[in-house]
Amino acid sequence: MPCIRRLPKRGSSNSAPGSAPPIRTTCRGLSARDEQPELRGVKGEMIVVETSEVELSRPVRLIHPRWPLYVIPRGDNKFMLGATSIETEDTGVSVRSALELLGAAYAVHPAFAEARIVEFGSGLRPAYPDNLPRITVDKKIAVNGLYRHGFLLAPALAELTLGYVQRGAIDNEVMRCV
């Protein structure tokens, strides 16, 4: 449904004279399921390893049909390995994922074979059924569903939200009015 709603003008009947109406925003991730039940959690797992045998100055992404991987240098000879995406809300790291991440890292650079494992971790990414992010405009503005791309998409969605708040600008690709 396209958004056609505009924010009230200063001094309109919906706001105090000379002031803008209060605007509430929320970016709660999975804790917003009380209001957005279609959200689901998608597990992502990561491993931090340490080795002085590998030198990377920027992230590396291995795009392979079976073993996707990203390697992110963290300083102090530490590297974060990740890229799993599992349709479950369990938060543990599976042996299969650990083996696949470590094997893919070894394929990127054989020196990862002797790296020391520092940490295993996992988290849940909020996603809608279509895996696309949404800015929902109702009594408040809700930004959610960034799925695997939250770090990359967050600045763009913040800009769209700010554009709506400041100018009433609408992006029908991402924004939905309820």
PyMOL CGO cylinders between C-alpha atoms (Angstrom):
from pymol import cmd
from pymol.cgo import CYLINDER

trace = [
    CYLINDER, 0.00, 0.00, 0.00, 1.62, 3.30, -0.99, 0.3, 1, 1, 1, 1, 1, 1,
    CYLINDER, 1.62, 3.30, -0.99, 2.17, 5.93, 1.69, 0.3, 1, 1, 1, 1, 1, 1,
    CYLINDER, 2.17, 5.93, 1.69, 0.40, 9.16, 0.94, 0.3, 1, 1, 1, 1, 1, 1,
    CYLINDER, 0.40, 9.16, 0.94, 0.09, 10.49, 4.46, 0.3, 1, 1, 1, 1, 1, 1,
    CYLINDER, 0.09, 10.49, 4.46, 1.87, 13.74, 5.30, 0.3, 1, 1, 1, 1, 1, 1,
    CYLINDER, 1.87, 13.74, 5.30, 2.98, 15.03, 8.66, 0.3, 1, 1, 1, 1, 1, 1,
    CYLINDER, 2.98, 15.03, 8.66, 0.84, 17.80, 10.14, 0.3, 1, 1, 1, 1, 1, 1,
    CYLINDER, 0.84, 17.80, 10.14, 2.13, 21.34, 9.63, 0.3, 1, 1, 1, 1, 1, 1,
    CYLINDER, 2.13, 21.34, 9.63, 3.38, 23.33, 12.59, 0.3, 1, 1, 1, 1, 1, 1,
    CYLINDER, 3.38, 23.33, 12.59, 0.47, 24.87, 14.45, 0.3, 1, 1, 1, 1, 1, 1,
    CYLINDER, 0.47, 24.87, 14.45, -2.14, 22.47, 12.97, 0.3, 1, 1, 1, 1, 1, 1,
    CYLINDER, -2.14, 22.47, 12.97, -4.92, 21.07, 15.12, 0.3, 1, 1, 1, 1, 1, 1,
    CYLINDER, -4.92, 21.07, 15.12, -2.78, 18.01, 15.90, 0.3, 1, 1, 1, 1, 1, 1,
    CYLINDER, -2.78, 18.01, 15.90, 0.02, 19.97, 17.56, 0.3, 1, 1, 1, 1, 1, 1,
    CYLINDER, 0.02, 19.97, 17.56, 0.54, 22.72, 20.08, 0.3, 1, 1, 1, 1, 1, 1,
    CYLINDER, 0.54, 22.72, 20.08, 0.77, 26.20, 18.55, 0.3, 1, 1, 1, 1, 1, 1,
    CYLINDER, 0.77, 26.20, 18.55, 4.28, 26.79, 17.18, 0.3, 1, 1, 1, 1, 1, 1,
    CYLINDER, 4.28, 26.79, 17.18, 5.52, 23.26, 17.81, 0.3, 1, 1, 1, 1, 1, 1,
    CYLINDER, 5.52, 23.26, 17.81, 5.78, 20.10, 15.76, 0.3, 1, 1, 1, 1, 1, 1,
    CYLINDER, 5.78, 20.10, 15.76, 3.82, 17.03, 16.87, 0.3, 1, 1, 1, 1, 1, 1,
    CYLINDER, 3.82, 17.03, 16.87, 5.82, 14.43, 18.77, 0.3, 1, 1, 1, 1, 1, 1,
    CYLINDER, 5.82, 14.43, 18.77, 7.14, 11.66, 16.54, 0.3, 1, 1, 1, 1, 1, 1,
    CYLINDER, 7.14, 11.66, 16.54, 7.90, 8.22, 17.95, 0.3, 1, 1, 1, 1, 1, 1,
    CYLINDER, 7.90, 8.22, 17.95, 10.31, 5.86, 16.21, 0.3, 1, 1, 1, 1, 1, 1,
    CYLINDER, 10.31, 5.86, 16.21, 11.20, 2.32, 17.04, 0.3, 1, 1, 1, 1, 1, 1,
    CYLINDER, 11.20, 2.32, 17.04, 13.99, 0.02, 15.82, 0.3, 1, 1, 1, 1, 1, 1,
    CYLINDER, 13.99, 0.02, 15.82, 13.53, -2.95, 18.16, 0.3, 1, 1, 1, 1, 1, 1,
    CYLINDER, 13.53, -2.95, 18.16, 14.44, -5.92, 16.00, 0.3, 1, 1, 1, 1, 1, 1,
    CYLINDER, 14.44, -5.92, 16.00, 12.84, -9.17, 17.13, 0.3, 1, 1, 1, 1, 1, 1,
    CYLINDER, 12.84, -9.17, 17.13, 11.46, -7.63, 20.30, 0.3, 1, 1, 1, 1, 1, 1,
    CYLINDER, 11.46, -7.63, 20.30, 8.92, -5.86, 18.05, 0.3, 1, 1, 1, 1, 1, 1,
    CYLINDER, 8.92, -5.86, 18.05, 7.07, -9.13, 17.39, 0.3, 1, 1, 1, 1, 1, 1,
    CYLINDER, 7.07, -9.13, 17.39, 4.40, -8.04, 19.83, 0.3, 1, 1, 1, 1, 1, 1,
    CYLINDER, 4.40, -8.04, 19.83, 3.37, -5.48, 17.18, 0.3, 1, 1, 1, 1, 1, 1,
    CYLINDER, 3.37, -5.48, 17.18, 4.82, -7.13, 14.04, 0.3, 1, 1, 1, 1, 1, 1,
    CYLINDER, 4.82, -7.13, 14.04, 4.14, -10.88, 14.39, 0.3, 1, 1, 1, 1, 1, 1,
    CYLINDER, 4.14, -10.88, 14.39, 5.39, -11.60, 10.84, 0.3, 1, 1, 1, 1, 1, 1,
    CYLINDER, 5.39, -11.60, 10.84, 8.99, -10.97, 11.96, 0.3, 1, 1, 1, 1, 1, 1,
    CYLINDER, 8.99, -10.97, 11.96, 11.13, -14.07, 12.32, 0.3, 1, 1, 1, 1, 1, 1,
    CYLINDER, 11.13, -14.07, 12.32, 14.64, -14.67, 13.60, 0.3, 1, 1, 1, 1, 1, 1,
    CYLINDER, 14.64, -14.67, 13.60, 17.32, -16.01, 11.26, 0.3, 1, 1, 1, 1, 1, 1,
    CYLINDER, 17.32, -16.01, 11.26, 20.41, -17.31, 13.01, 0.3, 1, 1, 1, 1, 1, 1,
    CYLINDER, 20.41, -17.31, 13.01, 23.85, -16.07, 12.02, 0.3, 1, 1, 1, 1, 1, 1,
    CYLINDER, 23.85, -16.07, 12.02, 27.00, -17.61, 13.47, 0.3, 1, 1, 1, 1, 1, 1,
    CYLINDER, 27.00, -17.61, 13.47, 30.56, -16.33, 13.70, 0.3, 1, 1, 1, 1, 1, 1,
    CYLINDER, 30.56, -16.33, 13.70, 33.97, -17.42, 14.86, 0.3, 1, 1, 1, 1, 1, 1,
    CYLINDER, 33.97, -17.42, 14.86, 36.84, -15.18, 15.92, 0.3, 1, 1, 1, 1, 1, 1,
    CYLINDER, 36.84, -15.18, 15.92, 40.30, -16.61, 15.27, 0.3, 1, 1, 1, 1, 1, 1,
    CYLINDER, 40.30, -16.61, 15.27, 43.79, -15.30, 15.97, 0.3, 1, 1, 1, 1, 1, 1,
    CYLINDER, 43.79, -15.30, 15.97, 46.87, -15.76, 13.80, 0.3, 1, 1, 1, 1, 1, 1,
    CYLINDER, 46.87, -15.76, 13.80, 49.90, -13.68, 12.94, 0.3, 1, 1, 1, 1, 1, 1,
    CYLINDER, 49.90, -13.68, 12.94, 50.34, -15.62, 9.69, 0.3, 1, 1, 1, 1, 1, 1,
    CYLINDER, 50.34, -15.62, 9.69, 47.53, -13.84, 7.82, 0.3, 1, 1, 1, 1, 1, 1,
    CYLINDER, 47.53, -13.84, 7.82, 47.55, -10.16, 6.92, 0.3, 1, 1, 1, 1, 1, 1,
    CYLINDER, 47.55, -10.16, 6.92, 44.37, -8.54, 5.62, 0.3, 1, 1, 1, 1, 1, 1,
    CYLINDER, 44.37, -8.54, 5.62, 43.70, -4.81, 5.55, 0.3, 1, 1, 1, 1, 1, 1,
    CYLINDER, 43.70, -4.81, 5.55, 40.04, -5.01, 4.60, 0.3, 1, 1, 1, 1, 1, 1,
    CYLINDER, 40.04, -5.01, 4.60, 37.15, -7.51, 4.69, 0.3, 1, 1, 1, 1, 1, 1,
    CYLINDER, 37.15, -7.51, 4.69, 37.16, -10.40, 2.22, 0.3, 1, 1, 1, 1, 1, 1,
    CYLINDER, 37.16, -10.40, 2.22, 33.98, -12.02, 0.93, 0.3, 1, 1, 1, 1, 1, 1,
    CYLINDER, 33.98, -12.02, 0.93, 34.09, -15.52, -0.55, 0.3, 1, 1, 1, 1, 1, 1,
    CYLINDER, 34.09, -15.52, -0.55, 31.06, -16.11, -2.72, 0.3, 1, 1, 1, 1, 1, 1,
    CYLINDER, 31.06, -16.11, -2.72, 30.76, -19.85, -3.14, 0.3, 1, 1, 1, 1, 1, 1,
    CYLINDER, 30.76, -19.85, -3.14, 27.49, -21.75, -3.67, 0.3, 1, 1, 1, 1, 1, 1,
    CYLINDER, 27.49, -21.75, -3.67, 28.18, -24.12, -0.77, 0.3, 1, 1, 1, 1, 1, 1,
    CYLINDER, 28.18, -24.12, -0.77, 30.45, -22.18, 1.59, 0.3, 1, 1, 1, 1, 1, 1,
    CYLINDER, 30.45, -22.18, 1.59, 29.81, -18.45, 1.69, 0.3, 1, 1, 1, 1, 1, 1,
    CYLINDER, 29.81, -18.45, 1.69, 32.27, -16.67, 3.95, 0.3, 1, 1, 1, 1, 1, 1,
    CYLINDER, 32.27, -16.67, 3.95, 33.40, -13.26, 5.01, 0.3, 1, 1, 1, 1, 1, 1,
    CYLINDER, 33.40, -13.26, 5.01, 36.65, -12.61, 6.85, 0.3, 1, 1, 1, 1, 1, 1,
    CYLINDER, 36.65, -12.61, 6.85, 36.85, -9.34, 8.73, 0.3, 1, 1, 1, 1, 1, 1,
    CYLINDER, 36.85, -9.34, 8.73, 40.20, -8.19, 10.14, 0.3, 1, 1, 1, 1, 1, 1,
    CYLINDER, 40.20, -8.19, 10.14, 39.73, -7.00, 13.74, 0.3, 1, 1, 1, 1, 1, 1,
    CYLINDER, 39.73, -7.00, 13.74, 43.24, -5.87, 14.65, 0.3, 1, 1, 1, 1, 1, 1,
    CYLINDER, 43.24, -5.87, 14.65, 45.70, -7.60, 17.02, 0.3, 1, 1, 1, 1, 1, 1,
    CYLINDER, 45.70, -7.60, 17.02, 45.94, -10.52, 14.55, 0.3, 1, 1, 1, 1, 1, 1,
    CYLINDER, 45.94, -10.52, 14.55, 42.24, -11.38, 15.07, 0.3, 1, 1, 1, 1, 1, 1,
    CYLINDER, 42.24, -11.38, 15.07, 39.76, -12.15, 12.31, 0.3, 1, 1, 1, 1, 1, 1,
    CYLINDER, 39.76, -12.15, 12.31, 36.02, -12.66, 12.43, 0.3, 1, 1, 1, 1, 1, 1,
    CYLINDER, 36.02, -12.66, 12.43, 34.65, -15.42, 10.20, 0.3, 1, 1, 1, 1, 1, 1,
    CYLINDER, 34.65, -15.42, 10.20, 30.97, -15.49, 9.36, 0.3, 1, 1, 1, 1, 1, 1,
    CYLINDER, 30.97, -15.49, 9.36, 28.20, -15.80, 6.77, 0.3, 1, 1, 1, 1, 1, 1,
    CYLINDER, 28.20, -15.80, 6.77, 25.88, -18.50, 8.03, 0.3, 1, 1, 1, 1, 1, 1,
    CYLINDER, 25.88, -18.50, 8.03, 22.16, -17.94, 7.63, 0.3, 1, 1, 1, 1, 1, 1,
    CYLINDER, 22.16, -17.94, 7.63, 20.01, -20.63, 9.24, 0.3, 1, 1, 1, 1, 1, 1,
    CYLINDER, 20.01, -20.63, 9.24, 16.21, -20.60, 9.50, 0.3, 1, 1, 1, 1, 1, 1,
    CYLINDER, 16.21, -20.60, 9.50, 16.01, -21.27, 13.23, 0.3, 1, 1, 1, 1, 1, 1,
    CYLINDER, 16.01, -21.27, 13.23, 15.75, -19.24, 16.38, 0.3, 1, 1, 1, 1, 1, 1,
    CYLINDER, 15.75, -19.24, 16.38, 18.22, -21.40, 18.28, 0.3, 1, 1, 1, 1, 1, 1,
    CYLINDER, 18.22, -21.40, 18.28, 21.19, -19.31, 19.38, 0.3, 1, 1, 1, 1, 1, 1,
    CYLINDER, 21.19, -19.31, 19.38, 23.90, -21.96, 19.69, 0.3, 1, 1, 1, 1, 1, 1,
    CYLINDER, 23.90, -21.96, 19.69, 26.72, -22.49, 17.18, 0.3, 1, 1, 1, 1, 1, 1,
    CYLINDER, 26.72, -22.49, 17.18, 26.41, -25.82, 15.37, 0.3, 1, 1, 1, 1, 1, 1,
    CYLINDER, 26.41, -25.82, 15.37, 29.35, -28.12, 14.66, 0.3, 1, 1, 1, 1, 1, 1,
    CYLINDER, 29.35, -28.12, 14.66, 28.43, -28.14, 10.96, 0.3, 1, 1, 1, 1, 1, 1,
    CYLINDER, 28.43, -28.14, 10.96, 28.56, -24.34, 10.73, 0.3, 1, 1, 1, 1, 1, 1,
    CYLINDER, 28.56, -24.34, 10.73, 31.84, -24.19, 12.63, 0.3, 1, 1, 1, 1, 1, 1,
    CYLINDER, 31.84, -24.19, 12.63, 33.42, -26.78, 10.33, 0.3, 1, 1, 1, 1, 1, 1,
    CYLINDER, 33.42, -26.78, 10.33, 32.13, -25.02, 7.20, 0.3, 1, 1, 1, 1, 1, 1,
    CYLINDER, 32.13, -25.02, 7.20, 33.33, -21.58, 8.34, 0.3, 1, 1, 1, 1, 1, 1,
    CYLINDER, 33.33, -21.58, 8.34, 36.76, -22.90, 9.34, 0.3, 1, 1, 1, 1, 1, 1,
    CYLINDER, 36.76, -22.90, 9.34, 37.10, -24.95, 6.15, 0.3, 1, 1, 1, 1, 1, 1,
    CYLINDER, 37.10, -24.95, 6.15, 36.17, -21.97, 3.99, 0.3, 1, 1, 1, 1, 1, 1,
    CYLINDER, 36.17, -21.97, 3.99, 38.67, -19.78, 5.88, 0.3, 1, 1, 1, 1, 1, 1,
    CYLINDER, 38.67, -19.78, 5.88, 41.37, -22.39, 5.20, 0.3, 1, 1, 1, 1, 1, 1,
    CYLINDER, 41.37, -22.39, 5.20, 40.45, -22.24, 1.48, 0.3, 1, 1, 1, 1, 1, 1,
    CYLINDER, 40.45, -22.24, 1.48, 40.93, -18.45, 1.54, 0.3, 1, 1, 1, 1, 1, 1,
    CYLINDER, 40.93, -18.45, 1.54, 44.36, -18.75, 3.24, 0.3, 1, 1, 1, 1, 1, 1,
    CYLINDER, 44.36, -18.75, 3.24, 46.00, -22.02, 4.39, 0.3, 1, 1, 1, 1, 1, 1,
    CYLINDER, 46.00, -22.02, 4.39, 47.55, -20.23, 7.39, 0.3, 1, 1, 1, 1, 1, 1,
    CYLINDER, 47.55, -20.23, 7.39, 44.10, -20.18, 8.99, 0.3, 1, 1, 1, 1, 1, 1,
    CYLINDER, 44.10, -20.18, 8.99, 44.65, -23.92, 9.66, 0.3, 1, 1, 1, 1, 1, 1,
    CYLINDER, 44.65, -23.92, 9.66, 46.98, -23.03, 12.55, 0.3, 1, 1, 1, 1, 1, 1,
    CYLINDER, 46.98, -23.03, 12.55, 44.91, -20.12, 13.87, 0.3, 1, 1, 1, 1, 1, 1,
    CYLINDER, 44.91, -20.12, 13.87, 43.75, -20.19, 17.48, 0.3, 1, 1, 1, 1, 1, 1,
    CYLINDER, 43.75, -20.19, 17.48, 39.97, -20.10, 18.01, 0.3, 1, 1, 1, 1, 1, 1,
    CYLINDER, 39.97, -20.10, 18.01, 39.19, -17.20, 20.34, 0.3, 1, 1, 1, 1, 1, 1,
    CYLINDER, 39.19, -17.20, 20.34, 35.41, -17.08, 20.30, 0.3, 1, 1, 1, 1, 1, 1,
    CYLINDER, 35.41, -17.08, 20.30, 32.26, -18.68, 18.91, 0.3, 1, 1, 1, 1, 1, 1,
    CYLINDER, 32.26, -18.68, 18.91, 29.06, -16.66, 18.75, 0.3, 1, 1, 1, 1, 1, 1,
    CYLINDER, 29.06, -16.66, 18.75, 25.64, -16.44, 17.20, 0.3, 1, 1, 1, 1, 1, 1,
    CYLINDER, 25.64, -16.44, 17.20, 22.74, -14.04, 17.01, 0.3, 1, 1, 1, 1, 1, 1,
    CYLINDER, 22.74, -14.04, 17.01, 19.31, -13.70, 15.49, 0.3, 1, 1, 1, 1, 1, 1,
    CYLINDER, 19.31, -13.70, 15.49, 18.67, -11.34, 12.61, 0.3, 1, 1, 1, 1, 1, 1,
    CYLINDER, 18.67, -11.34, 12.61, 15.17, -9.87, 12.29, 0.3, 1, 1, 1, 1, 1, 1,
    CYLINDER, 15.17, -9.87, 12.29, 13.57, -10.68, 8.93, 0.3, 1, 1, 1, 1, 1, 1,
    CYLINDER, 13.57, -10.68, 8.93, 10.17, -10.44, 7.28, 0.3, 1, 1, 1, 1, 1, 1,
    CYLINDER, 10.17, -10.44, 7.28, 8.90, -13.29, 5.07, 0.3, 1, 1, 1, 1, 1, 1,
    CYLINDER, 8.90, -13.29, 5.07, 10.19, -11.52, 1.93, 0.3, 1, 1, 1, 1, 1, 1,
    CYLINDER, 10.19, -11.52, 1.93, 13.59, -10.75, 3.57, 0.3, 1, 1, 1, 1, 1, 1,
    CYLINDER, 13.59, -10.75, 3.57, 13.19, -7.06, 2.74, 0.3, 1, 1, 1, 1, 1, 1,
    CYLINDER, 13.19, -7.06, 2.74, 13.45, -4.23, 5.27, 0.3, 1, 1, 1, 1, 1, 1,
    CYLINDER, 13.45, -4.23, 5.27, 10.46, -2.06, 6.08, 0.3, 1, 1, 1, 1, 1, 1,
    CYLINDER, 10.46, -2.06, 6.08, 9.71, 1.37, 7.40, 0.3, 1, 1, 1, 1, 1, 1,
    CYLINDER, 9.71, 1.37, 7.40, 6.14, 1.20, 8.68, 0.3, 1, 1, 1, 1, 1, 1,
    CYLINDER, 6.14, 1.20, 8.68, 4.31, 4.46, 9.32, 0.3, 1, 1, 1, 1, 1, 1,
    CYLINDER, 4.31, 4.46, 9.32, 1.39, 4.28, 11.73, 0.3, 1, 1, 1, 1, 1, 1,
    CYLINDER, 1.39, 4.28, 11.73, 1.09, 6.12, 15.03, 0.3, 1, 1, 1, 1, 1, 1,
    CYLINDER, 1.09, 6.12, 15.03, 4.85, 5.77, 15.11, 0.3, 1, 1, 1, 1, 1, 1,
    CYLINDER, 4.85, 5.77, 15.11, 7.61, 5.04, 12.61, 0.3, 1, 1, 1, 1, 1, 1,
    CYLINDER, 7.61, 5.04, 12.61, 8.94, 1.46, 12.88, 0.3, 1, 1, 1, 1, 1, 1,
    CYLINDER, 8.94, 1.46, 12.88, 12.16, 0.47, 11.10, 0.3, 1, 1, 1, 1, 1, 1,
    CYLINDER, 12.16, 0.47, 11.10, 12.83, -3.26, 11.06, 0.3, 1, 1, 1, 1, 1, 1,
    CYLINDER, 12.83, -3.26, 11.06, 13.64, -6.43, 9.11, 0.3, 1, 1, 1, 1, 1, 1,
    CYLINDER, 13.64, -6.43, 9.11, 17.17, -5.55, 7.99, 0.3, 1, 1, 1, 1, 1, 1,
    CYLINDER, 17.17, -5.55, 7.99, 18.04, -9.28, 8.02, 0.3, 1, 1, 1, 1, 1, 1,
    CYLINDER, 18.04, -9.28, 8.02, 21.64, -9.99, 6.90, 0.3, 1, 1, 1, 1, 1, 1,
    CYLINDER, 21.64, -9.99, 6.90, 22.31, -6.50, 5.64, 0.3, 1, 1, 1, 1, 1, 1,
    CYLINDER, 22.31, -6.50, 5.64, 21.62, -4.39, 8.70, 0.3, 1, 1, 1, 1, 1, 1,
    CYLINDER, 21.62, -4.39, 8.70, 25.09, -2.91, 8.94, 0.3, 1, 1, 1, 1, 1, 1,
    CYLINDER, 25.09, -2.91, 8.94, 24.99, -1.88, 5.28, 0.3, 1, 1, 1, 1, 1, 1,
    CYLINDER, 24.99, -1.88, 5.28, 21.35, -0.77, 5.06, 0.3, 1, 1, 1, 1, 1, 1,
    CYLINDER, 21.35, -0.77, 5.06, 20.97, 1.05, 8.38, 0.3, 1, 1, 1, 1, 1, 1,
    CYLINDER, 20.97, 1.05, 8.38, 22.38, 4.40, 7.14, 0.3, 1, 1, 1, 1, 1, 1,
    CYLINDER, 22.38, 4.40, 7.14, 20.09, 4.39, 4.08, 0.3, 1, 1, 1, 1, 1, 1,
    CYLINDER, 20.09, 4.39, 4.08, 17.00, 3.55, 6.14, 0.3, 1, 1, 1, 1, 1, 1,
    CYLINDER, 17.00, 3.55, 6.14, 17.93, 6.23, 8.67, 0.3, 1, 1, 1, 1, 1, 1,
    CYLINDER, 17.93, 6.23, 8.67, 18.10, 8.73, 5.80, 0.3, 1, 1, 1, 1, 1, 1,
    CYLINDER, 18.10, 8.73, 5.80, 14.68, 7.66, 4.48, 0.3, 1, 1, 1, 1, 1, 1,
    CYLINDER, 14.68, 7.66, 4.48, 13.20, 7.92, 7.97, 0.3, 1, 1, 1, 1, 1, 1,
    CYLINDER, 13.20, 7.92, 7.97, 14.71, 11.36, 8.49, 0.3, 1, 1, 1, 1, 1, 1,
    CYLINDER, 14.71, 11.36, 8.49, 13.42, 12.46, 5.08, 0.3, 1, 1, 1, 1, 1, 1,
    CYLINDER, 13.42, 12.46, 5.08, 9.93, 11.44, 6.11, 0.3, 1, 1, 1, 1, 1, 1,
    CYLINDER, 9.93, 11.44, 6.11, 10.17, 13.19, 9.47, 0.3, 1, 1, 1, 1, 1, 1,
    CYLINDER, 10.17, 13.19, 9.47, 11.63, 16.41, 8.07, 0.3, 1, 1, 1, 1, 1, 1,
    CYLINDER, 11.63, 16.41, 8.07, 9.88, 16.75, 4.71, 0.3, 1, 1, 1, 1, 1, 1,
    CYLINDER, 9.88, 16.75, 4.71, 7.21, 14.05, 4.53, 0.3, 1, 1, 1, 1, 1, 1,
    CYLINDER, 7.21, 14.05, 4.53, 9.25, 12.34, 1.79, 0.3, 1, 1, 1, 1, 1, 1,
    CYLINDER, 9.25, 12.34, 1.79, 8.01, 8.87, 0.88, 0.3, 1, 1, 1, 1, 1, 1,
    CYLINDER, 8.01, 8.87, 0.88, 9.86, 5.91, -0.62, 0.3, 1, 1, 1, 1, 1, 1,
    CYLINDER, 9.86, 5.91, -0.62, 7.22, 3.40, -1.73, 0.3, 1, 1, 1, 1, 1, 1,
    CYLINDER, 7.22, 3.40, -1.73, 9.81, 0.64, -2.16, 0.3, 1, 1, 1, 1, 1, 1,
    CYLINDER, 9.81, 0.64, -2.16, 10.48, 0.49, 1.58, 0.3, 1, 1, 1, 1, 1, 1,
    CYLINDER, 10.48, 0.49, 1.58, 7.77, 2.47, 3.39, 0.3, 1, 1, 1, 1, 1, 1,
    CYLINDER, 7.77, 2.47, 3.39, 4.35, 1.15, 4.27, 0.3, 1, 1, 1, 1, 1, 1,
    CYLINDER, 4.35, 1.15, 4.27, 1.44, 3.00, 5.88, 0.3, 1, 1, 1, 1, 1, 1,
    CYLINDER, 1.44, 3.00, 5.88, -0.93, 1.16, 8.15, 0.3, 1, 1, 1, 1, 1, 1,
]
cmd.load_cgo(trace, "trace")
